[in-house]
Amino acid sequence: MLGAFLRSLGTPDAAIPDGTEERAALYRATLEGRRVLVLLDNARDAAQVRPLLPGEGAPECVALITSRAHMADLDRAHLVDLDAMSPTEAFALFALIVGEERAMVERAAVMEVVASCSYLPLAIRIAACRLASRRTWTVSVLARKLADERRRLDELRAGDLAVKATFGLGYGQLDPAQARAFRLLGLVGGPDISLPAAGAVLGLDIEETARLLTSLVDISLLESAVPGRYRFHDLVRLYARSCAERESQAAAEREEALSRLLDFYLATAARVYAMERPGDRMVEHLEPTGHPGLRFETSKAALDWLFAEGDCLLDCVPRCTGETTRRRAGDLLLGALDLAESGARPRQYETVARAAGDAAHAAGDSRTEARARSALGHLYSFTGRYAQAERELRLALELDGEDPVIASRASNQLGIVTNGLGRYDDAERFLGQALEAFRADANEAGEASALANLSRLHVSRGRTRSGVELAEQGLAIYRRLGAPLRLANGMYTLGIALTRAHRLEEAAVHLTEALDLFREARQPLWEGMAHFRLAEMHLAAHRPTKAVTHAEQSLALGGLGGEWRRFSFLTVLSKALMAAGQRSRAQEYWSQAQALRERLGSPEPEEVRQLLATSAPDLPAAADPNPGHRDPFGVGPPVSESGPWN
């Protein structure tokens, strides 16, 4: 390259020396007294470009270097990190090539195209050039072509320009260990990956994994936005995945890498579950793993990990539905139940649980299908979709009722659902089965759950005294086990029973403690429900101002628990506002509640009908003048949420 540069600067071939150092010296001497911009594109490393840099005797000369490597070891260099374009910049580049008018007509489609290009200038340029050369295409046609991830890299080619070829230059410079890490990490979904998870994928210790990932960051094939977490640009991930798919023995390598990642997530999620639920033996019925999982000093640290890894963990499930991984993937859903219970990721959890169940059904794996259906039913009951919850839970029992996990948990959840639907005899039967199954499995935490749910059933049937006693029995077990979140659920259940028994000050103490624990455990769904129960309690105690405050808080979190719960929150808020003398606001929320009820169009839970039966046609009364004679909100909670084992 030095020889080519010298010739372009007018040096005869006969005057060009043979040695690199001699050529570099002549090159620098030739630049002296000139004003030259030296452009070095796609440089490999600092060693490659050093001989091509102007010397101190050529102060008017400048070298502009583009490279994936950071080259921090170059003297007197000014480093500039170039990120992807902003959406505005990306649109401007696209419009510059295809024409402003054409871009503006389909602005939304243009934004889809540049997003598919990961806002990378080369990809945007190629996509725009393809469109510019095809006058019969609309931008929407191009957007649809790029929407298919399997074909996207092949579509990003125009003449001798190709995104895949550009990535190939960087990949070709990797050593074997780097290339393997690049390929295997491309298999992983989710927005990013943690260092320990990456170590599991690669089958390496943390130190070696960190060294490899740092080397990929240094050459811009990987990013590290925060310490300990790594991510690909979307197009780079697609290229890495394509590399994994075309390498020899790729299938076995891919399967082993994803199996190791699944083991890591299952082992660690099971540890989080066990820390949150002392005395719960479910983790002993999960598939064994070849990874020990992470260890945590505190429950908070364990939950921090689960919620930080939630997207990546759930994304792992549908990628691992093959013969050797399917059971562990189904069990990962059970180990990560806190992601469903918290209301943080209901749609993602539903999608992956359904995918796991369908894959197990296609393979004739009744055990895994039953566990996936049970997890799905669990989620549906939390989000107020009782008919769907019942269907999935009954199917789980039909598929594998001998499985101790299904026999206990599916029955327990069916008791919750049928109680919410007002079918009290069914609820009593299912909860009795659950209590028996939990005791047969020596599962004390499960036993406490079934007792708490029986308490809710007794309260629903007007047997308030026994409802309080059952709640106290369950709470005593939770206290002995020392489970903060389950303790919160036990206090919550007892608070409901005490409210129905009109022991309101005692109810306030338990519900307030439960609220604080739910908040600390980052359980926004349960936090919203605790606010709702406190609103109920304060209304019964003729403290409408406090009831309004809690009802408003429940409504702010109400989207997490399904629309029937939101309807109940609106209804109780309108009652509280009416009792507080704010009739116009009460009417506004009452109207919203009725509109929501009409939009739902599905049969409402029995407890909602009980709630409505105590309301006047236009607005609820300001306050019940004789609250000691009956519950002013009906005999049960407005919407039955899942019981405290969950």
ABEGO torsion letter per residue (X at the ends): XAAAAAAAAGBBAAABBABAAAAAAAAAAAABGBBBBBBBBGBABAAAAAAABBBAABAABBBBBBBABAGAABBGBBBBBBBBBBAAAAAAAAAAAAEAAAAAABAAAAAAAAAAAGGBAAAAAAAAAAAAABAABBAAAAAAAAABAAAAAAABBBEABBAAAAAAAAAAABBAAAAAAAAAAAABBEABBBAAAAAAAAGBBAAAAAAAAAAAAAAGABBBABBGBBBBBAAAAAAAAAAAAABBGAAAAAAAAAAAAAAAAAAAAAAAAAAABBGBAAAAABBBBABAEBBBABAAAAAAAAAAAAAAAAAAAAABABAAAAAAAAAAAAAAAAAAAAGABAAAAAAAAAAAAAAAAAAGBAAAAAAAAAAAAAAAAAAGBAAAAAAAAAAAAAABAABAAAAAAAAAAAAAAAAAAGBAAAAAAAAAAAAAAAAAAGBAAAAAAAAAAAAAAAAAAGBAAAAAAAAAAAAAAAAAAGBAAAAAAAAAAAAAAAAAAGBAAAAAAAAAAAAAAAAAAGBAAAAAAAAAAAAAAAAAAGBAAAAAAAAAAAAAAAAAAEAAAAAAAAAAAAAAAAAAGBAAAAAAAAAAAAAAAAAAGBBBBAAAAAAAAABBAABBBABBABAAABBAAEABBABBBBBAAX
